[in-house]
Amino acid sequence: MRTDRVRLGRLSGERKGEIMTFLSSMHADRCIADADVLVDLAHVLMLDNQKIIDREITRKLLPALLKLFDEGVPDEVFDDRFEDVHAGIEAFLIESVGVDAGGRMHMGRSRNDEVATCIRIRLREELLGQMSALLRVREVLVTIAGLHTGTAMPGFTHMQHAQPTTLAHYLLSYEGAFSRDFDRLRDAYVRVNRSPLGSAAFASTGYPVNREFTAALLGFDGLVINSMDAVAARDFALEILADFSILMATVSRLCEDLIFWSTSFVKFVSLDDAFCSTSSIMPQKKNPDTAEIMRAKSGSVFGAFAGAIMTVKGLPMSYNRDLQELTPHLWRGTRDVTVSLRLLTDMLSSATFDPERMKEEAGKGFSTATELADTLVRNYGLPFRTAHNIVGRAVQKGNLSLATLEESAQEVGGGISLLKKGLTQKNIDDVLDVNFSISVRGAPGGPAPSSVKIALEDTKKQIGKDSAYIDHRVVKLKNANEELIKKARELVA
Ligand code: ARG
């Protein structure tokens, strides 16, 4: 069994059992193993370029690293005996090519800048994947909305029937929230995509390293310039976890709606059986378990954020081993968000909405009363508060007939006669119509089909732009990666 070469000089004895697993980050390091190989390749190319190592050393190191790149990091590297994947890979290299070459790879760097670089590399990949997944969710919302600009449904405040709206308007409200989540991730990406490499333990190094060189090879847009900041900072991870938390708060609200909407009280939606479970005792049950788990996953993601921010609170400058404990929170949050977004897309696109049931509810609970009050203002010149009081009193009396409104006007309208002003039952019936109430709400962002159609077009354009942004980022990373491997292979050939 390979030994942990890092410990060999300074410390006596191998660590065993619990202490070994306690200290090791191997489990979480599986997420960064591939990134570590890229970092090693870039670092060796830089050492060679700067003539810090001889070409003959480069020619020994690169083939071994390229083998790891081509075949993947072997299981034996992930042994808890090593504190982490960085030590594991170094030991593997020393064993493959001998200490004279393998023992030179770690010149001018530390695991501190190495791990920070690896996390950023993996994270930016994850972010691009999540931004794409978020785009899929937004696209599905827009697609369904496009079919339902005329589907009236009740809108709720305080969970009470409030005013009629449309299913399209409702779905676009979530799209709006998700598009801001997208923006947040895109902004965070810019801060993630900076290279800490070359900062070494924290005080940089006396070797003539070229930090820009490795940053470019690894596809970074620049450096985290201060070497102490570069190894100590995890705010980029906190920022992402905060963004994930905000995103998942919205996901959980949407899930809550879907859960409520699938009850037999509401029945606005039927989720595909694939996303539901049944009861082990009640044979009739169809439960929206996927939406429930997703609602709960938001809590797990908030927990990941809380765990991460607690880890850095009060840590002195610069690197402290505590930081190792933060990383698993990041991957846990990342995984929960990724899966949730994918399943949410499928759950929405396979759901069956029930326009008839929505229509049935749209006008309930005097939901068009606002429009009646507005009509009293518009057509008969009443102050809004007076009109509001009159209609409110009529609702209290139980109906919005002409007679009841007239009576209410006497009571709370300062003796105004609506009859004398010319109000008829037909006027009332016309403005209490659900579709009328929706159609007049044509201000930008309102539920009127004319407004929603404009919103749909604008949204589609924005999704197109956001999609192009991701493509551009993906291509940039892919090109950098190919260039790095090409350079390494050329030096070996
Ligand atoms: N495994 C560590 C981490 O995840 C990186 C190694 C730094 N170790 C150290 N003793 N300075 O943060």
Residues whose N, C-alpha, C, O or C-beta is under 5 A from the ligand:
A	BS01	LIG	S25 E83 D84 R111 N112 V115 L323 Q324
